[in-house]
Amino acid sequence: MIQNVIPIIGSQLNEYLKNSFGEMEDRVVVTSVGNNSGASSIEIDNKIMITLINVEEEKLIRNTGYNQFGGTNPSIYINLYVLFAANFPENNYREGLRFLSAVIYFFQGQHTFNPQNTPSLPSEVEKITVEIINLEFAVLSNIWSMLGGKYLPSIVYKFRMLNFNQYAMNEEIIPLLFSPE
């Protein structure tokens, strides 16, 4: 599910940026900040990079116990911490800040994603809410060190309440495991 949700929201952000700035080229890419050697790819220059930096269980909504009638464990709810970074070279730094501002405007205008306003979401997604995460400088420094990249202007959002259950996983993975011959 994570591999679908982040690109779907990224695609909506990309369309927003294209419409806002009259762009023809895609400006959003879902990628890691650095490659295995820590260097960034030239193909992501002048782009907003989206990187998953953490996954956590939502503790406020927790179903405990085993469903005796259905024979399944209860669903768990997951939050994703997603980094949006403006990867614009020094000579285009102000343009990167403009695009990062547009990311903030996008999520300020649409902070809830559901099947009605985002029909391409996986069927098991009821609603995703998005909120800004404020990070202290030390935490931010640790994140960028962990990612193996140099600091870029960025913002972190928390995508709340992805519902994971065994049946959704089976439906999602079976087509990937078995290919028709």
Protein Blocks (a to p, Z undefined) as FASTA:
>chain_A
ZZmmmmmmmmmmmmmmmmmnopabdcbdcddfbdfkopacfklgoiacdddfbdcddfkl
ccedjdfknopacdddddddddddddddfklmmmmmmmmmmmmmmmmmmmcdcfklmmmb
cfklmbdcdddddddfklmmmmmmmnopacddddddddehiacdfklmmmmmmmmmpccZ
Z
